Amino acid sequence: MTNNLNSFKTLRLQGVGRNFGALNVLKDLTLEVRRGEFIALLGPSGCGKSTALNCIAGLLPTTRGSIWLDERRIDTLGAEDRGFGMVFQNYALFPHMTVRQNIGFGLKMRGVAKAEAEPRIDKALATVRLESQAAKLPGQLSGGQQQRVAIARAIVVEPPLVLMDEPLSNLDAKLRLEMRQEIRRIHAGLGSVTLYVTHDQDEALSLADRIVVLRDGEIRQVGTPEDLYARPATLDVADFMGFRNRIAGVVTAQSGATVTLDVGGVALTGMTHGAVVGVGGNAVAAIRPDDMVAVGDGGDGLPAIVEAIEYRGRDYFGQARGPGDSELFFRSGVKLGIGAPVRLGAEPGKVLVFTGSST
């Protein structure tokens, strides 16, 4: 790995595509990442996020487009010449090697002298807080500790980029939360770029400086966690960012960004971040389950029948059947019976309105 790769300022993807036979998996990915950024590639299974990561890593060749570190094109280089650190979902540790040996393996393959390698291994062990586990085998470690070894092995080579492919998916909920904090802490100390693939919106929101949402091999939106959480640009991005309720209606009024829909004879008011068709046109309201609340059978809101209800700590969360046979997810401060009628509403500022139908 050459010094000019280590000292880059920007990573650029220009029109990157990848085909598998006749299947176009990646379509014209264009993105610029600044050194020091933590970027999450977010999307459902099959959207192309892991393929994109593997193309950047050099594990898959691109079909078209180019990848650059500053002014040097790197998609023509082999994976070993790019020198990136990679953390896989399954850890990929050598079971017969100690933690220390696993971490040092990449340095050994690069021909780094032992006198230089040992302090770098020590530093990596300290970074992931595993100094006391250095002599153990992977099988003697917990899942979270094994993941830390995989991260240490990736960063010990001092890579310009660290690429992580759903590294927390095999951990339980508590460990995932702990490892999120560790990954962000480690990234801050490295000063390089971290590209992180996940299908978990909570991981992306908590970790990333910017989120790249992919769907069907295309970039649908790029923005800060705050932007994507509050202002998804399209209905499919909203759906993936947690706006599970999709309610079809007809526009009856619009004043600036405020739009009113008729939903089965009931008025629903929300906000639009883009153009909406005029009065009489079709639109879709998107609402998070947390923001759609039960207001009682006699209150204002959409009429629905409760189909399921469960307790999640402070509140109950339910599923109901609403106007037009729509499936609605909501929050309630009290337990409601299955089959009970309920009215469901949301503050206009929590309702996003998009042009078109819900399909």
ZAMIVEX-69794 format. One record per residue: residue in one letter; residue number from 1; x, y, z of N, C-alpha, C in turn. Coordinates in steps of 0.1 Angstrom, whole numbers, always signed. Each point is the difference from the previous one (the first is absolute). Layout:
! ZAMIVEX-69794
 code pos    nX    nY    nZ   caX   caY   caZ    cX    cY    cZ
    a NUM     X     Y     Z     X     Y     Z     X     Y     Z
...
//
This chain:
! ZAMIVEX-69794
 code pos    nX    nY    nZ   caX   caY   caZ    cX    cY    cZ
    m   1    +9   -12    +0    -9   +12    +0    +9   +12    +0
    t   2    -3    +9    -9    +8   +12    -2    -5   +11    +8
    n   3    +9   +10    +3    -3   +11    +9   -11    +9    -6
    n   4    +0    +1   -13   -10    +9    -6   -14    -5    +2
    l   5    -2   -13    +2   -13    -6    +3    -4    +3   +14
    n   6   +10    +0    +9    -3    +3   +14    -4   +14    +2
    s   7    +6    +9    -8    -2   +15    +3   -11    +6    -8
    f   8    -9    -8    -5   -10    +6    -9   -10   +10    +7
    k   9    -7    +8    -8   -10    +9    +6   -14    -4    -3
    t  10    -2    -5   -12   -13    -4    -4    +0   -14    -7
    l  11   -11    -7    +2    -3   -13    -8   -12    +4    -9
    r  12    +2    -3   -13   -10    +3   -10    -5   -12    -8
    l  13   -13    -2    +0    -5   -10    -9    -7    +8   -12
    q  14    +4    -4   -12    -6    +7   -12    -7   -10    -9
    g  15   -13    +0    +0    -8    -8    -9    +3   -15    +2
    v  16    +3    -5   +12    +3   -14    +3   -12    -9    -3
    g  17    +2   -10    -7   -10   -10    -3    +5   -14    +1
    r  18    -8   -10    +3    +4   -14    +0   -11    -8    -5
    n  19    +3    -9    -9   -10    -9    -6    +4   -14    +4
    f  20   -10    -9    +3    +2   -14    +1    -8    -6   -12
    g  21    +7    -3   -11    -7    -4   -12    -9   +11    -5
    a  22   -12    -3    -2   -10   +10    -5    -6    +8   +12
    l  23    +4    -3   +12    -6    +7   +12    +9   +12    +3
    n  24    -6   +12    +0    +7   +12    +3    -2    +3   +15
    v  25   +10    -4    +8    -1    +1   +15    +3   +14    +5
    l  26   +10    +7    -6    +3   +13    +4    -1    +9   -12
    k  27    -7   +12    +2    -3    +8   -12    +5   +15    +3
    d  28   +11    +3    -6    +5   +14    -1    +2    +6   +14
    l  29    +7    -7    +9    +3    +5   +13   +10   +12    -1
    t  30    -4   +12    +4    +9   +11    +0    -1    +6   +14
    l  31   +12    +1    +6    +1    +4   +14   +14    +6    +3
    e  32    +0   +10    +9   +13    +5    +5    +0    -1   +15
    v  33   +11    -6    +5    +1    -1   +15   +13    +7    +4
    r  34    -1    +8   +11   +12    +7    +5    +7    -8   +11
    r  35   +13    +2    +0    +8    -7   +11    -6    +3   +13
    g  36    -1   -10    +9    -5    +2   +13   -15    -2    +2
    e  37    -7    -2   -12   -14    -2    +1    -4   -15    +3
    f  38   -11    -1    +7    -6   -14    +2   -12    +0    -9
    i  39    +0    -9   -10   -11    -1    -9    -7   -13    +1
    a  40   -13    +0    +2    -8   -12    +0    -7    -2   -13
    l  41    +2   -12    -6    -8    -4   -11   -12    -8    +5
    l  42   -12    +5    -2   -12    -5    +7   -10    -4   -11
    g  43    -6   -12    +2   -11    -4    -9    -4   -14    +3
    p  44   -11    -5    -6    -5   -13    +2    +9   -10    -7
    s  45    -2   -13    +4    +8   -11    -6    -2    +1   -15
    g  46   +11    -2    -8    +0    +0   -14    +0   +13    -7
    c  47    +3   +11    +8    +0   +13    -6   +13    +4    -6
    g  48   +11    -8    +2   +13    +2    -6   +10    +6    +9
    k  49    -3    +1   +13   +10    +7    +9   +12    -8    +3
    s  50    -1   -13    +2   +12    -9    +1    +8    -1   -13
    t  51    -7    +0   -11    +7    -1   -13    +8   +13    -2
    a  52    -6   +12    +4    +8   +12    -1   +12    +0    +9
    l  53    -1    -5   +12   +11    -1    +9   +11    -9    -5
    n  54    -4   -12    -6   +10    -9    -6    +7    +6   -12
    c  55    -7    +8    -8    +6    +7   -11   +10   +10    +5
    i  56    -3    +7   +10   +10   +10    +6   +12    -7    +5
    a  57    -3   -12    +7   +11    -8    +6    +9    -6   -11
    g  58    -5    -2   -12    +7    -7   -10    -2   -15    +0
    l  59   -10    -5    +8    -4   -14    +0    -9    -3   -12
    l  60    -6   +10    -6    -8    -2   -12    +5   +10   -10
    p  61    +1    -3   -13    +3   +10   -10   -12    +8    -3
    t  62    +2   +12    -4   -12    +8    -4    -2    -3   -15
    t  63   -13    +2    -4    -3    -2   -14    +2   +13    -8
    r  64    -2   +11    +7    +2   +13    -6    +2   +11   +11
    g  65    +5   +12    -4    +2   +10    +9   +15    -1    +6
    s  66    +3    +9    +9   +13    +0    +6    +0    +4   +15
    i  67   +10    -4    +7    +2    +3   +14   +13    +7    +2
    w  68    +0   +11    +8   +12    +9    +1    +3    +3   +15
    l  69   +12    +0    +3    +5    +6   +12    +8   +13    -4
    d  70    -6   +11    +2    +5   +13    -5    +1    -2   -16
    e  71   +12    +2    -5    +1    -1   -15    +6   -13    -4
    r  72    +0   -10    +9    +5   -13    -4   -11   -10    -2
    r  73    -1    -6   -11   -11   -10    -3    +4   -13    +6
    i  74    -9    -6    +8    +4   -12    +7    -9   -12    -4
    d  75   -10    +1    -8    -8   -11    -4    +8    -9    -9
    t  76   +11    +5    -5    +9    -9    -8   +10    -7    +8
    l  77    +1    +2   +13    +9    -7    +9    -7   -12    +6
    g  78    +9   -10    +3    -5   -11    +8    -3    +3   +14
    a  79    -8    -8    +7    -4    +2   +14   +12    +2    +9
    e  80   +11    -8    -3   +11    +0    +9    +8   +13    -2
    d  81    -1    +7   -12    +7   +12    -2    -8   +13    +5
    r  82   -13    -2    +3    -7   +11    +5    +2    +1   +15
    g  83    +3   -11    +7    +4    +1   +14   -11    +4   +10
    f  84   -13    -3    -4   -11    +4    +9    -2   -11   +11
    g  85    -6    +5   +11    -3   -10   +11   -15    -4    -2
    m  86    -2   -13    +2   -14    -5    -2    -4    -8   +12
    v  87   -12    +3    +4    -7    -8   +11   -12    -6    -5
    f  88    +0   -14    +1   -11    -7    -6   -11    -4   +11
    q  89   -11    -4    -5   -11    -4    +9    +3   -12    +8
    n  90    +8    -9    -5    +3   -12    +7   +14    +0    +7
    y  91    +6   +11    +1   +12    +3    +7   +12    -6    -8
    a  92    -1   -13    -5   +11    -6    -8   +13    +0    +8
    l  93    +0    -4   +12   +12    -2    +8    +6   -14    -1
    f  94   +13    -1    +1    +6   -13    -1    -1    -7   +14
    p  95    -7   -11    +1    -3    -6   +13   +12    -6    +7
    h  96   +11    -3    -7   +12    -6    +6   +10   +11    +4
    m  97    -3   +12    -3   +10   +11    +3    -6    +8   +12
    t  98   +10    +5    +8    -4    +8   +12    -6   +13    -5
    v  99    -6    +8    +9    -4   +13    -4   +11    +9    -5
    r 100   +12    -1    +6   +11    +8    -5    +4    -4   -14
    q 101    +1   -13    -2    +4    -5   -13   -10    +3   -11
    n 102   -13    +0    +3   -11    +4    -9    +2   +15    -4
    i 103    +2    +8   +10    +2   +14    -3   +12    +3    -8
    g 104   +11    -7    +2   +12    +2    -7    +1    -6   -13
    f 105   -10    -8    -4    +1    -8   -12    +2    +9   -13
    g 106    -8   +11    +0    +2    +9   -12   +13    +6    -1
    l 107    +6    +4   +11   +13    +5    +0   +11   -10    -5
    k 108    -2   -12    +5    +9   -11    -4    +0    -2   -15
    m 109   -13    +0    -6    -1    -2   -14    +6   +12    -8
    r 110    +0   +11    +6    +6   +12    -7   +15    +1    +2
    g 111    +6   -10    +8   +14    +0    +2    +5   +10    +9
    v 112    -8    +5    +9    +4   +10   +10    +9    -7   +11
    a 113   +11    +6    +2   +10    -6   +10    -7    -1   +14
    k 114    +5   -10    +7    -6    -2   +14    +2   +11    +9
    a 115   +12    +7    -1    +2   +11    +8   -10   +12    -2
    e 116    -5    +1   -12   -10   +10    -3   -14    -5    +3
    a 117    -2   -13    -3   -13    -6    +1    -5    +0   +15
    e 118    +9    -4    +9    -4    -2   +14    -7   +12    +6
    p 119    +7   +12    -1    -7   +12    +6   -13    +3    -7
    r 120    -1    -3   -12   -13    +3    -7   -11    -9    +4
    i 121    +4   -13    +3   -10    -9    +6    -4    +4   +14
    d 122   +10    +4    +7    -3    +5   +14   -10   +12    -1
    k 123    +2    +9    -9    -8   +12    -1   -15    -5    -4
    a 124    -1    -9   -10   -13    -5    -4    -7    -7   +11
    l 125    +7    -8    +8    -6    -7   +11    -5   +11   +10
    a 126    +7   +10    +3    -4   +10    +9   -12    +8    -5
    t 127    +0    +2   -14   -11    +8    -6   -13    -8    +2
    v 128    +0   -13    -1   -13    -8    +1    -1    -5   +14
    r 129    +9    +4    +9    -1    -4   +15    +0   -15    +2
    l 130   +10    -7    -7    +1   -14    +2   +14    -5    +4
    e 131    +8    +9    +7   +13    -3    +4    +1   -13    +8
    s 132   -10    -2    +9    +0   -11    +9    -4   -13    -7
    q 133    -5    +1   -12    -4   -12    -8    +9    -4   -11
    a 134   +12    +6    +0    +9    -2   -12    +4   -14    -2
    a 135    +2    -8   +11    +5   -14    -2   -11   -10    -2
    k 136   -13    +4    +0   -11   -10    -1    -3    -3   -15
    l 137    -6   -11    -2    -5    -4   -13   -14    +6    -2
    p 138    -4    +2   -13   -13    +6    -3   -12    -8    +7
    g 139    +2   -13    +1   -11    -8    +6    -2    +2   +15
    q 140   +10    +7    +6    -1    +3   +14    -6   +14    +3
    l 141    -4    +7   -11    -5   +13    +1   -15    +1    -2
    s 142    -6   +10    +5   -14    +3    -3    -2    +5   -14
    g 143   -12    +1    -5    -2    +5   -13    +4   +15    -1
    g 144    -2    +8   +10    +4   +14    -1   +15    +1    +0
    q 145    +7    -9    +8   +15    +1    +0    +5    -5   -14
    q 146    -6   -10    -6    +5    -4   -13    -2   +11   -10
    q 147   -11    +7    +1    -1   +11    -9   +10   +11    +2
    r 148    +4    +2   +12   +11   +10    +3   +13    -5    -6
    v 149    +3   -13    +0   +12    -5    -6    +0    +2   -15
    a 150   -12    -2    -6    -1    +3   -15    +2   +14    -3
    i 151    -5    +9    +8    +3   +15    -2   +14    +3    +2
    a 152    +7    -6   +11   +14    +3    +2    +8    -5   -12
    r 153    -3   -12    -5    +7    -5   -12    -1    +9   -12
    a 154   -12    +7    -1    -2    +9   -12    +8   +13    +2
    i 155    +1    +5   +12    +6   +13    +2   +15    +0    +3
    v 156    +5   -12    +3   +15    -1    +3    +9    +3   -12
    v 157    -6    -2   -12    +8    +3   -12    -1   +15    -3
    e 158    -6    +8    +8    -2   +14    -2    -5    +4   -13
    p 159   -12    -5    -3    -6    +1   -14    -6   +14    -2
    p 160    +0    +5   -13    -7   +12    -3   -15    -1    +2
    l 161    -5   -12    -3   -15    -2    +2    -2   -13    +8
    v 162   -10    +0    +9    -4   -11    +7   -14    -4    -5
    l 163    -2   -12    -6   -13    -4    -6    -6   -10    +9
    m 164   -12    +2    +4    -7    -9   +10   -13    -5    -7
    d 165    -2   -13    -1   -12    -5    -6    -9    -7   +10
    e 166   -10    +7    +5    -9    -4   +10    +7    -7   +12
    p 167   +10    +6    +6    +8    -6   +10    -7    -4   +13
    l 168   -12    +6    +3    -6    -3   +13   -12    -9    -1
    s 169    -3    -5   -12   -12    -8    -2    -1   -13    +7
    n 170   +12    -5    +4    +0   -13    +8    +0    +2   +15
    l 171    -1   +12    +4    +1    +3   +15   -14    +2    +5
    d 172    -2    -3   +14   -13    +3    +6    -2   +15    +1
    a 173   -12    +4    +4    -4   +14    +0    +9    +9   +10
    k 174    +4    -6   +11    +8    +8   +10   +14    +2    -6
    l 175    +6   -11    -5   +13    +1    -6    +0   +10   -12
    r 176   -10    -1    -8    -1   +10   -12    +1   +14    +5
    l 177    -7    +3   +11    +0   +14    +5   +14    +4    +5
    e 178    +7   -10    +7   +13    +3    +5   +10    +2   -11
    m 179    -1    -9   -10   +10    +0   -11    -2   +13    -9
    r 180   -12    +5    -1    -2   +12    -8    +8   +11    +6
    q 181    +0    +1   +14    +8   +11    +6   +15    -3    -2
    e 182    +4   -12    +0   +14    -4    -2    +5    +4   -14
    i 183    -9    -4   -10    +4    +3   -14    +1   +14    -2
    r 184    -9    +8    +5    +1   +15    -2   +12    +5    +7
    r 185    +3    -5   +12   +12    +5    +7   +13    -3    -8
    i 186    +0   -12    -5   +12    -5    -7    +2    +9   -13
    h 187   -11    +2    -7    +0    +8   -12    +6   +14    +3
    a 188    -5    +6   +11    +4   +14    +3   +15    +0    +3
    g 189    +6   -11    +5   +14    +0    +3    +9    -3   -12
    l 190    -6    -5   -11    +8    -4   -12    +2   +12    -9
    g 191   -11    +8    -2    +1   +11    -9    -1    -4   -15
    s 192    -3   -12    -3    -2    -5   -13   -15    +0    -4
    v 193    -3    -6   -11   -14    -2    -4    -5   -13    +5
    t 194   -12    -1    +5    -7   -13    +3   -12    +0    -9
    l 195    -1   -11    -8   -12    -3    -8    -7   -12    +6
    y 196   -12    +2    +4    -7   -10    +9   -13    -4    -7
    v 197    -1   -13    -3   -13    -5    -6    -9    -5   +10
    t 198   -13    +4    +0   -10    -5    +9   -14    +0    -6
    h 199    -8    -8    +5   -15    +1    -3    -8    +6   +11
    d 200    +8    +3   +11    -7    +5   +13    +1   +15    +0
    q 201   -12    +6    -1    +0   +15    +0    +5    +6   +13
    d 202    -2    -7   +12    +5    +5   +12   +15    +0    +1
    e 203    +7   -10    -6   +14    +0    -1    +5   +11    -8
    a 204    -6    +2   -12    +4   +11    -9    -2   +14    +7
    l 205   -11    +2    +6    -3   +13    +7   +10    +3   +11
    s 206    +4   -10    +8    +8    +2   +11   +15    +1    -3
    l 207    +4    -6   -11   +14    -1    -3    +5   +10   -11
    a 208    -8    +3   -10    +5    +6   -12    +0   +16    +1
    d 209   +10    +6    -7    +0   +14    -3   -10    +3   -11
    r 210    +0    -9   -10    -9    +0   -11    -5   -14    -3
    i 211   -12    -1    -5    -6   -12    -4    -3    +0   -15
    v 212    +3   -11    -6    -3    -2   -14   -10   -11    -1
    v 213   -12    +3    -4   -11    -9    -1    +0    -6   -14
    l 214    +0   -13    -1    +0    -7   -14   -13    -8    -1
    r 215    -4    -1   -12   -12    -8    -3    +2    -5   -15
    d 216    -1   -13    -2    +1    -5   -14   +13    +5    -7
    g 217   +10    +0    +8   +13    +4    -6    +3   +14    -3
    e 218    -9    +9    +5    +1   +14    -3    +0    +8   +13
    i 219    +7   +11    +0    +0    +9   +12   -13    +8    -1
    r 220    -8    -1   +11   -12    +7    +1    +1   +13    +7
    q 221    +9    +1   +10    +1   +12    +7   +14    -1    +8
    v 222    +6   +12    +1   +12    +1    +9    -2   +12    +9
    g 223    +2    -2   +13    -1   +11    +9    +4    -4   +14
    t 224    +0   +10    +9    +3    -2   +14   -11    -9    +6
    p 225    +2    -6   +11   -10    -8    +7   -12    +9    +3
    e 226    +2   +13    +4   -11    +9    +3    -8    +2   -13
    d 227    +6    +2   -11    -7    +3   -13    -9   -12    -3
    l 228    +6   -12    +0    -7   -12    -5   -12    -3   +10
    y 229    +3    +2   +13   -10    -3   +10   -13    +9    -2
    a 230    +3   +13    -1   -11    +9    -1    -5    +4   -14
    r 231    +9    -2   -10    -4    +5   -13    +4   -10   -11
    p 232    -5   -12    +1    +2   -10   -11    -5    +6   -13
    a 233    +7    -2   -11    -3    +7   -13   -11    -8    -8
    t 234    -1   -13    +2    -9    -8    -7    -8    -9    +9
    l 235   -11    -6    -5    -8    -8    +8    +8   -13    +4
    d 236    +8    -5    -9    +7   -13    +4   +11    +3   +10
    v 237    +6   +12    +0   +10    +3   +10    -7    +2   +13
    a 238   -12    +7    +0    -8    +1   +12    -3   -13    +6
    d 239    -5    -9    -8    -3   -14    +5   +11    -6    +7
    f 240   +12    +1    -6   +12    -6    +6    +5    +7   +12
    m 241    -3   +12    +1    +4    +8   +12   -11    -1   +11
    g 242    -9    -9    -1    -9    -3   +11   -14    +6    -1
    f 243    -3    +6   -11   -14    +5    -3    -8   -12    -5
    r 244    -4    -9    +9    -7   -12    -4   -14    +2    -5
    n 245    -7   +10    +5   -13    +3    -4    -1    +7   -13
    r 246    -6    -6   -10    -3    +6   -13   -15    +1    -2
    i 247    -4   +12    -1   -15    +3    +0    -3    +7   -13
    a 248    -7    -6    -9    -4    +6   -13   -12    +9    +2
    g 249    +1   +11    -7   -12   +10    +0    +0    +9   -12
    v 250    -9    +9    +0    -2    +9   -11    +2   +14    +6
    v 251    +8    +8    -7    +3   +14    +5   -12    +9    -1
    t 252    -4    +6   +11   -11    +9    +0    +4   +14    +2
    a 253   +12    +3    +5    +5   +13    +2   +15    +0    +1
    q 254    +7   +11    -4   +14    +2    +2    +3   +15    +2
    s 255    +7    +3   +10    +4   +13    +3   +15    +0    +4
    g 256    +8    +4   -10   +15    -2    +2    +3   -14    +2
    a 257    +7    -3   +11    +4   -14    +3   -11    -8    +7
    t 258   -11    +6    +4   -10    -7    +7   -10    -6   -10
    v 259    -3   -13    +1    -9    -7    -9   -10    -7    +8
    t 260   -13    +1    -5   -11    -8    +6    -5   -10    -9
    l 261    -1   -12    +5    -5   -12    -8   -14    -4    +5
    d 262    -8    -5    -9   -12    -7    +4    +3   -15    +0
    v 263    -1    -6   +12    +2   -15    +1   -13    -6    +5
    g 264    -7    -6   -10   -12    -6    +4   -10    +9    +6
    g 265    +0   +12    -4   -10   +10    +6    +6    +7   +12
    v 266   +12    -3    +5    +6    +7   +11   +12    +8    -5
    a 267    +1   +12    +6   +11    +9    -4   +12    -3    +8
    l 268   +12    -1    -8   +13    -2    +6    +9   +10    -5
    t 269    +6    +8    +9    +9   +11    -4   +15    -4    +3
    g 270    +8    +4   -10   +14    -3    +1    +9   +10    -7
    m 271   +13    -3    -1    +9   +10    -6    +7    -7   -12
    t 272    +3    +8   -10    +8    -6   -11   +13    +7    -1
    h 273   +10    -8    -4   +14    +6    -2    +2    +2   -15
    g 274   -10    -3    -8    +2    +1   -15   -14    +3    -6
    a 275    +0    +0   -13   -12    +4    -7   -11   -11    +2
    v 276   -12    +4    +2   -11    -9    +1   -10    +4   -11
    v 277    -7   -10    -7    -9    +3   -10   -11    +8    +6
    g 278    -8    +7    -9   -10    +9    +5   -12    -6    +6
    v 279    -9    +8    +4   -13    -5    +6    -6   -10    -9
    g 280    -4   -11    +6    -6   -11    -8   +10   -11    -4
    g 281   +13    +2    +2   +10   -10    -3    +2   -10   +11
    n 282    +6   -11    -4    +3   -10   +10   +13    +3    +8
    a 283    +0    -3   +12   +13    +2    +9    +0   -11   +11
    v 284   +11    -1    +6    +2   -10   +11    +6    +7   +12
    a 285    -7    -2   +11    +6    +5   +13    +8   -11    +7
    a 286   +12    +3    +4    +9    -9    +7    +2    +5   +15
    i 287    -2   -10    +9    +0    +4   +14    +7   -11    +8
    r 288    +9    +3    +9    +7   -10    +9   -10    -5   +10
    p 289    +1   -13    +4    -9    -6   +10    +1    +8   +13
    d 290   +12    +5    +4    +1    +8   +12    -9   +13    +0
    d 291    -2    +5   -12    -7   +13    -2   -15    -2    -2
    m 292    -4   -12    -4   -14    -2    -2    -6    -5   +14
    v 293    -9    +7    +6    -4    -3   +13   -15    -2    +1
    a 294    -4    -9    +9   -14    -2    +2    -6   +11    +8
    v 295   -11    +6    -6    -7   +11    +6   -14    -3    +6
    g 296    -3   -13    +0   -13    -4    +5   -10    -1   -11
    d 297   -11    -7    +2   -10    -2   -11    -7   +12    -3
    g 298    -1    +9    +9    -8   +12    -2    +8   +12    -5
    g 299   +13    -1    -1    +8   +11    -3    +2    +2   -15
    d 300    +7   +11    -4    +3    +2   -14   +11   -10    -4
    g 301    +0    -5   -13   +10    -9    -5    -7   -10    -9
    l 302    +9    -9    -5    -4   -10    -9    -7   -12    +8
    p 303   -12    -4    -4    -6   -11    +7    +7   -13    -4
    a 304    +2    -9   +10    +7   -13    -2    -5   -10   +10
    i 305    +3   -12    -3    -3   -11   +10   +13    -7    +4
    v 306    +2    -1   +13   +13    -6    +5    +1   -15    -4
    e 307   +11    -4    -5    +3   -14    -4   +10    -6    +9
    a 308    +9    +8    +5   +11    -6    +9    +5   +12    +9
    i 309    +4    -4   +12    +5    +9   +10   +11    -6    +8
    e 310   +11    +7    +3   +10    -6    +9    +6   +11    +8
    y 311    +5    -3   +12    +6    +9    +9   +15    +1    -2
    r 312    +6   +12    -1   +14    +1    -2    +6   +10   +10
    g 313    -3    -1   +13    +5    +9    +9   -11   +11    +2
    r 314    +4   +12    +0   -10   +11    +3   -13    -1    -7
    d 315    +0    -3   -13   -12    +0    -8    -3   -13    -6
    y 316   -12    -1    -6    -5   -11    -8    +2    +3   -15
    f 317    +4    -9    -8    +0    +2   -14    -9   -10    -7
    g 318    -8    +5    -9   -10    -9    -6    +0    +1   -15
    q 319    -8    -9    -6    -2    -1   -14   -16    +0    -2
    a 320    -4    +8    -9   -14    +2    -2    -4    +0   -15
    r 321   -12    -3    -3    -5    +1   -14    -8   +13    -2
    g 322    +5    +8    -9    -6   +13    -2    -8    +2   -13
    p 323    -2   +12    -4    -8    +3   -12    +6    -6   -13
    g 324    -8    -6    -8    +5    -6   -12    +8   -12    +2
    d 325    -3    -7   +11    +7   -12    +4   +15    +2    +3
    s 326    +4   +13    +3   +14    +3    +3    +4    -6   +13
    e 327   +13    -4    +1    +6    -5   +12    +7   +11    +7
    l 328    -4    +3   +12    +5   +11    +8    +7    -4   +12
    f 329   +12    +6    +3    +8    -3   +12    -1   +12    +9
    f 330    -2    -2   +13    -3   +12    +9    +5    -3   +14
    r 331    +0   +11    +8    +4    +0   +14   -12    +4    +8
    s 332    -1    -7   +12   -11    +3    +9    +5    +1   +15
    g 333    -5    +9    +8    +4    +0   +14    -8   -10    +8
    v 334   -10    -6    -6    -8   -10    +8    -1   -12    -9
    k 335    -3   -12    +7    -2   -12    -8   -13    +0    -6
    l 336    -1    -4   -13   -12    -1    -7    -3   -14    -4
    g 337   -13    -4    +0    -4   -14    -3    +0    -2   -15
    i 338    +3   -13    -3    -1    -4   -14   -14    +2    -5
    g 339    -2    +6   -11   -13    +2    -6    -6   +13    +5
    a 340    +7    +8    +8    -6   +12    +5    +1   +11   -10
    p 341   -10    +9    -1    +1   +11    -9    +9   +11    +6
    v 342    +8    +7    -9    +9   +10    +5    +1   +11   -11
    r 343    +3   +12    +5    +3   +11   -10   +15    +2    +1
    l 344    +7    +2   -11   +14    +1    -1    +4   +14    -6
    g 345    +8    +7    +6    +4   +13    -5   +15    +3    +2
    a 346    +5   +11    -7   +14    +4    +1    +0   +15    -2
    e 347   +10    +7    +6    +2   +14    -2    +4    +2   -14
    p 348    -5   +11    -6    +3    +3   -15   +15    +0    -2
    g 349    +8    +5    +9   +14    +0    -2    +7   -13    +0
    k 350    -7   -11    +4    +5   -13    +0    -5    -9   -11
    v 351    -8    +7    -9    -6    -7   -12    +7    +5   -12
    l 352    +7    -9    -8    +6    +4   -12    -9    -4   -12
    v 353    -2    +9    -9    -9    -3   -12    +9    -1   -12
    f 354    -3   -10    -8    +7    -3   -13   -10    -1   -11
    t 355    +5    +4   -12    -9    -2   -12    -1   -14    -4
    g 356   -12    -4    -5    -2   -13    -6    -8    -9    +9
    s 357    +2   -13    -3    -8   -11    +7   +10    -6   +10
    s 358    -6    -9    +8    +8    -7   +11    +7   -12    -5
    t 359    -2    -4   -13    +7   -12    -5   +13    +3    -6
//
